[in-house]
């Protein structure tokens, strides 16, 4: 875990505010612009951002776009052929303008087969600011789902630049050139400390993976955080289907009398397939029996936040899903700052009051259509992978 300071960390939870921040950074860039994302969608709005990247490259900006190979392929397959063709044409124009597109993939063939890859989302330019958080460049991230990203300045932003360079597989010389172009602002401003932790499960997987254990430092840090909870534990995740060790930590918190509440997505939030939601249902009864509460957002919850006792918060890319533990490169920021934690306490207050968040009832299974009940039974052996 790396301790870093930031002169500014602004919450970007309103969708238009984050969109405007991303577009403004691209349009103002004159030396370099780097963007890492799990996938880049084929919709019209994502096309608008692609056009901004092309325009930046055409005016001489060094544009580097890092995509996860598996995530990008999966996202594209959910779109009609005509939309995929338009995105491919935009990517061609970006390359022709001098931009670079990197499709990240794990070194391990087994990880590639099982959907391993890069899930950290960073956008950064020479202006001295970085955007880090949960959002992909995608229709759902800016038109439907809840997301949380952070606009960051200071040493922490410089560290995110180095992380993006590493994901882009830039040489030490190339990285040094971008760092030399970096123009930090507010160098005399007051700072707050954050702790940054990134983990690549591939580096510590069992020789027999997918059999055997995977040691993930991020999972361990979140377990330690949850085990320290004494009063309240609030979690936001795309879907709640954690690795067993993380699930057990949540249930231990319930057993200690901690008020546990989890906010994730309703089955209607992902139109392409109900399978990701179906695998969450195998966790429902144990959580409810233990006294935990679970809320399902009909629009979609894609933020990744953990708040413990209103005194410690973690925010970033790590979903409470098995893939985050054993297949995906993830990163989270941790803070004990009182004002920062209060900001996230208010954010969770807003979730509780949002009518789109429906509390899960003990009779939840009775609301499932017959076809979906059959699918749940059929896909049960694959719940770790969907």
Buried (B, 14 or more C-beta within 10 A) or exposed (E): EEEBEBBBBBBBBEBEBBBEBBEBBBEBBEBBBBBBBBBBBBBEBBBEBBBBBBBBBBEEBBBBBBBBBBBBBBBBEBBEEEBBEBBEEBBEBBBEBBBBBBBBBBEBEBBBEBBBBBBBBBBBBBBBBBBBBBBBBBBBBBEBBBBBBBBBBBBBBBBBBBBBBEBBEBEEEBBEBBEEBBEBEEEEEEBBBBBBBBBBBBBBBEEEBBEEEBBBBBBBBBBEBBEEBEEBBBBBBBBBBBBEBBBBBBBBBBEEEBBBBBBBBBBEBBEEEBBBBBBBBEBBEBBBEBBBBBBBBBBBBBBBBBBBBBBBBBBBBBBBBBBBBBBBBBBBBBBEBEEBBEBBBEBBEEBEEBEBBBEBEEEBEEEBEEEBBEBBEEBEEEBBBB
